Amino acid sequence: MKERVNVFWFRRDLRLDDNTGLSEALAGDLPVLAIFIFDTEILDKLKKNDARVTFIHENLQNIREQLLKKGSSLAIYHGKPSEVFEALTNQYVIQKVYTNRDYEPYAKERDAEIQSLLESKNIEFETYKDQVIFEKSEVVKGNGDPYVVYTPYMKVWKDLFKDTPLKINKTETQLGKLIRNKDLPYLDLEDIGFEVSSLKVPGFTLSSTLIQKYEANRNYPARDATSRIGAHLRFGTVSIRKVVEKAVAEKNEVFWQELIWREFFMQILHHYPQTVTEAFKRKYDRIEWRNNEAEFELWKAGKTGYPFVDAGMRQMNESGFMHNRVRMLVASFLCKHLLIDWRWGEAYFAEKLLDYEMASNVGNWQWAAGSGVDAAPYFRIFNPTTQIKDYDKDEAYIKKWIKDYGTDAYPEQMVDHKEARERVLRVYKEALSG
């Protein structure tokens, strides 16, 4: 006789602590089968040594080990989610499937497909808000339209937050309700066609000292004074509620507002999913990009001859991370100095960044190109040389990442700043005046 269960589906919420959907599943009246699916629709597009897959697998191992100590376990599958759920419905009598919401276009399509499949079998599909404080249309204008400028969004977000108590979900005493079965599938990396990456996602720092000094230090990449929390928020190894709780307790507005930027871009992606491939300001899709592939390769390799740009690209290529101040500079350089489509840069960042988050990446690349919401005006063009004087005057960051800096091996500047500036202003003006 098949066992009657509810299912909790882990996705971007790889933790047992303060996990909304998991807490709701455990509050039900049936044993809970906890699962994770290595989705081939996603994995098939990645390199076989992708550090993010290693990170996910390590965290699943950690969750499984914690559960085994509680007398429970976790089932890990590999394949298309629809096929996995089809098989599960043949193995168990499932009453409900619980999961936390994801707002990226593919995730929304996948969840709609799963919901349809489950409903055809009279199985409920319950989703919950977990990776943000406010989602979808919770922070909108009085007429219901989404905000497309950050500052008014941020102010309304904060006003709402004052009236919305943070609910931290407690699950520790309920974990014994997760079923344990000696036959629950477990997969090693090699079982899903991947290998352990030599690149590691670093732990994050959320100390009082870091938060208090965040505003003073955040623009200077040599100080390495950022939290490195991006990847952990991306994969949900930390609760956004606990992070916000800490930021509010420290009364640091700047750190708090960076977290709100993340939610601003997430609601933009929800309301305007077309911005993944199209300019938010549609007239910017008229720009005649040069898209020189040889120049793109030099930018990717950190061989532009502009040290601040090159240091950032080499940092990302070697470590999977780039300081935010430098991200703005290298993005601006690609779009404005080289006139290469922002989508090319966005795709390269998606491949390389361990903390890649589609909403923020697309939003910030469109910001750099001038085509997005609340974007920099097209005539704002970073000077990659004066940026050094402002943010790395001792060249400590540059020297750390460019081993050939100051030698004959370091490349000449691939483009003259003044000429590039004049060229991009001309090209943008022609496109936008049409």
Order of alpha helices (4+ residues) and beta strands (2+ residues): beta-alpha-beta-alpha-alpha-beta-alpha-beta-alpha-beta-alpha-alpha-alpha-alpha-alpha-alpha-alpha-alpha-alpha-alpha-alpha-alpha-alpha-alpha
